[in-house]
């Protein structure tokens, strides 16, 4: 049986911990923790959940999450099959919630980093040239120790302060109302949806997994994710459809079916509502942008 990547806590007395993660798939558990986390995907694909946001991820995906911001990098189904021989690779840096609370870190010169870390409460996605530079620096940091490693780490954080290559992830009104004891419950719901979204997904089954009545589960889920269970399921399916439009030559009808939509008309309507363009327009735009970069 394949085993996922596991995380470790920061040893007392250390400013941060950096780890290289190589495993068949990333951590399967939806979770949150008290540390800041800077994570870059070097290899692996799937769906990323940060706060109330969800999107497909692939190589190069880089995110800084603040303390207690729920997150999950859920690999595609193929990564969980032993015969596929797929592998994930990433680098993660953990640093404590009180990172800037002491000594020199309270000085005026650190104000920019402090403000940037405050924004990370919503999660920060890093892309473009900043992503490429920080990825290179994270690889270098794996080989460093002592004072030089701390200075190098601060340079990484400083690059994020005024970078135009950053986007806040969770919506402005998002608040993590989840309790530590609820991690397992929400994790089971996410796992159920990701395993079955290409088939019929039942609100009743999701409620049963959560050990709640249907009405109680509907209220619970919306209060935690800022959207209804039905809207969440649709977003998962649309995200998968976008991935298929990027990565395959399947026609639109086949993509609709592969993404869990019962009818083509329903798929086209929901896709346009959420993506603001038709599936064909979306594919054409992606192919044109890819050709321009090439």
C-alpha positions in Angstrom: 0.0 0.0 0.0 1.3 3.5 -0.9 2.0 5.8 2.0 1.5 9.6 1.8 4.0 12.3 2.8 3.9 13.1 6.5 4.9 16.4 8.2 6.9 17.1 11.3 6.7 19.9 13.9 9.4 22.5 14.3 12.0 21.6 16.9 12.2 24.0 19.8 14.8 26.6 19.3 14.8 26.5 15.5 13.5 29.5 13.4 12.2 27.2 10.6 12.3 23.7 9.2 12.7 22.9 5.5 11.9 19.5 4.1 12.1 17.9 0.7 9.1 15.7 0.1 9.3 12.7 -2.3 6.5 10.2 -2.1 3.8 8.5 -4.2 1.4 11.2 -3.2 1.1 14.3 -1.0 -0.7 14.2 2.4 -4.2 13.0 1.9 -5.6 14.8 5.0 -7.4 18.1 4.9 -5.8 19.9 7.8 -4.6 23.1 9.4 -1.8 23.9 11.9 -0.3 26.7 13.9 2.8 27.2 11.6 3.2 29.2 8.5 3.9 27.0 5.5 5.6 27.8 2.2 5.1 24.9 -0.2 6.2 24.4 -3.9 5.2 21.5 -6.0 8.1 20.2 -8.1 6.3 17.2 -9.4 2.7 16.1 -9.1 -0.8 17.1 -10.1 -4.3 17.2 -8.6 -6.6 19.6 -6.8 -5.6 22.2 -4.2 -7.9 23.4 -1.4 -7.0 26.5 0.6 -9.6 28.0 2.8 -12.7 28.4 0.7 -10.8 28.3 -2.6 -10.3 25.3 -4.8 -8.3 24.9 -8.1 -6.2 22.4 -10.0 -2.5 22.3 -9.2 0.5 21.1 -11.2 4.3 21.4 -11.2 5.3 24.9 -10.1 2.4 25.5 -7.8 3.6 27.7 -4.9 1.5 28.8 -1.9 2.2 30.5 1.5 -0.4 29.6 4.1 -0.8 31.4 7.3 -1.4 29.8 10.7 -4.6 27.7 11.0 -5.6 28.2 7.4 -7.1 24.8 6.2 -5.4 23.3 3.2 -5.0 20.1 1.1 -3.1 19.2 -2.0 -5.1 16.2 -3.2 -3.4 14.2 -6.0 -5.3 12.8 -8.9 -6.6 9.2 -8.5 -3.8 7.8 -10.6 -1.2 8.7 -7.9 -3.0 6.4 -5.4 -2.8 3.3 -7.6 0.2 1.1 -6.9 0.6 0.0 -10.5 0.9 3.6 -11.9 4.3 4.1 -10.4 3.8 7.9 -10.2 5.7 10.1 -7.8 5.3 13.5 -6.2 8.1 15.9 -5.2 7.9 19.1 -3.3 9.7 21.4 -0.9 8.1 22.8 2.2 9.2 25.3 4.8 7.5 25.6 8.2 8.0 28.5 10.5 6.3 29.3 13.8 3.3 31.7 14.4 5.5 33.8 16.7 8.2 34.1 14.1 8.3 37.9 14.2 7.4 38.4 17.9 10.9 38.6 19.4 14.1 40.6 19.3 15.3 42.0 15.9 12.1 40.7 14.1 10.1 43.5 15.8 12.3 46.2 14.3 10.9 48.7 11.7 12.9 47.0 9.0 10.8 43.9 9.4 7.5 45.7 9.0 7.1 44.7 5.3 7.5 41.0 6.0 5.2 41.3 9.0 2.5 42.8 6.8 3.0 40.2 4.1 2.6 37.4 6.7 -0.6 39.0 7.9 -2.0 38.7 4.4 -1.0 35.0 4.3 -4.0 34.4 6.7 -5.9 34.1 3.4 -3.1 32.2 1.6 -0.8 33.7 -1.0 -0.3 32.1 -4.4 3.1 32.9 -6.0 3.7 32.7 -9.7 5.8 34.2 -12.5 9.4 35.3 -12.1 9.1 35.5 -8.3 8.0 31.8 -8.2 11.0 30.8 -10.3 13.4 32.7 -8.2 12.0 31.4 -4.9 11.9 27.8 -6.1 15.6 28.1 -6.9 16.3 29.6 -3.5 14.4 26.9 -1.7 16.4 24.2 -3.5 19.6 26.1 -2.3 18.3 26.4 1.2 18.0 22.6 1.5 21.8 22.5 1.5 22.4 25.4 4.0 22.8 25.5 7.7 23.3 28.0 10.5 23.2 31.8 10.1 23.5 31.7 6.3 20.4 29.6 6.1 18.4 32.1 8.2 19.6 35.0 6.1 18.7 33.1 2.9 15.2 32.3 4.3 14.6 36.0 5.2 15.6 36.9 1.6 12.9 34.5 0.4 10.3 36.2 2.6 11.5 39.6 1.5 10.9 38.7 -2.2 7.3 38.2 -1.4 6.8 41.6 0.2 6.3 43.8 -2.9 6.1 41.2 -5.6 3.5 41.7 -8.3 3.5 37.9 -8.8 1.3 37.2 -5.8 -2.5 36.6 -5.4 -4.5 36.2 -2.3 -6.4 32.9 -2.4 -9.2 32.7 0.1 -12.1 35.2 -0.1 -11.8 38.4 2.0 -14.6 37.3 4.3 -13.2 33.8 4.9 -12.7 32.8 8.5 -11.7 29.4 9.6 -14.5 28.3 11.9 -13.4 24.7 12.0 -12.3 23.1 15.3 -9.4 20.8 15.8 -11.8 18.0 16.5 -13.5 18.5 13.1 -10.5 17.8 11.0 -11.4 14.2 10.5 -15.0 14.9 9.7 -14.2 17.5 7.0 -11.4 15.3 5.7 -13.8 12.4 5.2 -16.1 14.7 3.2 -13.3 15.9 1.0 -12.1 12.4 0.4 -15.6 11.2 -0.5 -16.2 13.9 -3.0 -12.7 13.6 -4.6 -13.2 9.8 -4.9 -16.7 9.9 -6.4 -17.3 13.2 -8.2 -17.2 11.5 -11.6 -20.1 9.4 -10.4 -23.3 10.2 -8.6 -22.5 12.0 -5.4 -25.2 11.9 -2.7 -25.8 14.7 -0.1 -27.3 12.0 2.1 -24.1 9.9 1.9 -22.0 13.0 2.7 -24.2 13.6 5.7 -24.0 10.0 6.8 -20.1 10.1 6.6 -20.2 13.2 8.8 -22.6 11.6 11.3 -25.1 14.4 10.8 -28.6 14.7 9.5 -28.9 16.1 6.0 -30.2 19.5 7.2 -27.5 19.7 9.9 -24.8 18.7 7.4 -25.9 21.3 4.9 -25.7 24.1 7.5 -22.4 22.7 8.9 -20.7 22.5 5.5 -21.7 26.0 4.3 -20.5 27.5 7.6 -17.1 25.9 7.1 -16.5 26.3 3.4 -18.5 29.4 2.6 -20.5 27.6 -0.1 -23.2 24.9 -0.3 -22.3 21.3 -0.8 -23.8 21.4 -4.2 -21.8 24.4 -5.3 -18.6 22.8 -3.9 -19.3 19.6 -5.9 -19.9 21.6 -9.1 -16.6 23.5 -8.5 -14.7 20.2 -8.2 -16.3 18.9 -11.4 -15.6 22.2 -13.3 -12.0 22.2 -12.1 -11.6 18.6 -13.4 -13.1 19.6 -16.7 -10.7 22.5 -17.0 -7.8 20.1 -16.5 -9.1 17.8 -19.2 -9.5 20.7 -21.6 -5.9 21.5 -21.0 -4.4 18.1 -21.0 -6.5 15.9 -23.3 -8.0 15.8 -26.8 -11.4 14.6 -25.5 -14.4 16.2 -27.1 -16.7 18.3 -24.9 -19.3 15.6 -24.5 -16.6 13.2 -23.3 -15.2 15.8 -20.9 -18.7 16.4 -19.5 -19.2 12.7 -18.8 -15.7 12.3 -17.4 -16.3 15.2 -15.0 -19.5 13.8 -13.6 -22.1 15.8 -15.4 -25.2 13.9 -16.5 -26.1 16.0 -19.5 -24.0 18.1 -21.9 -26.5 21.1 -21.6 -26.1 21.1 -17.8 -22.3 21.0 -18.2 -22.2 23.9 -20.7 -24.5 26.0 -18.6 -22.6 25.5 -15.3 -19.2 25.9 -17.0 -20.2 29.2 -18.5 -21.7 30.5 -15.3 -18.5 29.8 -13.4 -15.7 30.3 -16.0 -17.5 33.1 -17.9 -16.8 31.4 -21.2 -17.8 28.2 -23.0 -15.6 25.0 -22.8 -14.6 25.5 -26.4 -13.6 29.1 -25.8 -11.7 28.1 -22.7 -9.7 25.4 -24.6 -9.0 27.7 -27.5 -7.8 30.5 -25.2 -5.5 28.1 -23.3 -4.0 26.6 -26.5 -3.4 30.1 -27.9 -1.7 31.2 -24.7 0.4 28.0 -24.6 1.5 28.6 -28.2 2.5 32.2 -27.4 4.7 31.1 -24.6 6.2 28.3 -26.7 
